[in-house]
Amino acid sequence: MIDFEAIKLEELKKLILKNDATVEMKKGDVMAAKNVDVFLQDGVFKYAFTMAQNHISFHSMVMYSSPEIYELTKKLFGKIGKLQKGCVNFKNLESIDVNLFDELMQASAKADFSVVMSRYKK
């Protein structure tokens, strides 16, 4: 049986790596999720996907630290996902439009992340 959710998740992860050359993917913990793929910039957490019983979350410290990226996320995914300060929760991966996610990742990669970097590097 083909796991379409896993295929879609891998596609979204590849978009992060394609658009944001500053990150590397490693295993780590995010909130209550243990041993998930996290995307780090110089060892500082930047993005991740986590699975919960009723939703999947895309975590973004760029969204958390940049009002412009937060507003873009709201514009692109606000009608289908529940936005929080640094994440957006989706009912399932099918609801995430790959082209819109690609647009979000292009903008996120260009956003100034230095404030977060300097805070966590101390």
C-alpha positions in Angstrom: 0.0 0.0 0.0 1.3 3.4 -0.9 1.6 5.9 1.9 0.6 9.2 0.2 1.0 11.2 3.5 4.6 10.1 3.8 5.3 11.0 0.1 3.7 14.4 0.6 5.7 15.1 3.8 8.9 14.2 2.0 8.0 16.5 -0.8 7.4 19.4 1.6 10.7 18.7 3.4 12.5 18.8 0.0 11.0 22.2 -0.6 12.4 23.5 2.6 15.9 22.3 1.7 15.6 23.6 -1.9 14.5 27.1 -0.9 16.6 27.6 2.3 20.2 26.7 1.7 21.0 27.9 5.3 19.4 24.9 6.9 20.3 21.3 7.5 17.9 18.5 8.4 18.6 16.5 11.6 16.6 14.5 14.1 15.5 16.4 17.1 12.6 17.2 19.5 10.0 19.8 18.9 7.4 20.5 21.7 6.1 17.0 22.7 7.3 15.4 19.4 10.4 13.3 19.8 13.0 12.4 17.2 11.4 14.2 14.2 13.2 15.9 11.3 14.1 19.4 12.3 15.7 22.0 10.1 18.5 24.0 11.8 20.4 27.0 10.8 23.9 26.9 12.4 22.4 24.7 15.1 19.4 26.9 15.8 15.9 25.5 15.2 14.2 27.1 12.2 11.5 24.7 10.9 9.8 21.3 11.5 6.7 19.2 10.9 5.1 17.4 13.8 2.2 15.0 13.8 -0.5 15.0 16.4 -3.5 12.7 16.7 -5.8 15.2 14.9 -3.5 17.4 12.9 -0.1 18.0 11.5 1.8 21.2 12.4 4.4 23.1 10.5 6.6 25.0 13.0 8.5 28.0 11.8 10.7 30.3 13.9 10.7 32.6 10.9 7.0 32.9 11.1 7.3 33.5 14.9 10.0 36.2 14.5 8.8 38.0 11.3 5.5 39.8 11.1 5.7 39.8 7.3 6.1 36.0 7.2 3.3 35.5 9.7 1.0 37.6 7.5 2.1 35.7 4.4 1.4 32.4 6.2 -2.0 33.8 7.2 -2.8 34.8 3.6 -1.7 31.5 2.1 -3.0 29.1 4.7 -5.2 30.9 7.1 -8.4 29.5 5.7 -7.3 25.9 5.8 -5.1 25.9 8.9 -5.2 27.1 12.4 -2.4 29.7 12.9 -0.6 30.1 16.2 2.4 32.3 17.0 5.0 30.0 15.4 3.1 27.3 13.7 0.2 26.4 11.6 -1.9 23.3 12.2 -3.5 21.5 9.3 -6.1 18.7 9.4 -3.9 16.6 7.1 -1.1 16.9 4.6 -3.5 16.8 1.6 -4.7 20.3 2.5 -1.3 21.8 2.0 -0.9 23.2 -1.5 2.6 22.5 -2.6 2.9 25.6 -4.7 1.8 27.8 -1.8 4.2 26.1 0.5 7.0 26.7 -2.0 6.1 30.4 -2.0 6.1 30.5 1.7 9.5 28.8 1.9 11.0 31.2 -0.7 9.9 34.2 1.4 11.0 32.5 4.7 14.5 31.9 3.3 14.9 35.6 2.5 13.5 36.9 5.8 16.0 38.2 8.4 16.6 35.5 10.9 19.6 37.1 12.6 17.6 38.2 15.7 16.7 34.6 16.5 20.2 33.4 15.6 21.9 35.9 17.9 19.5 35.2 20.8 20.0 31.4 20.7 23.8 31.6 19.9 24.4 33.4 23.3 
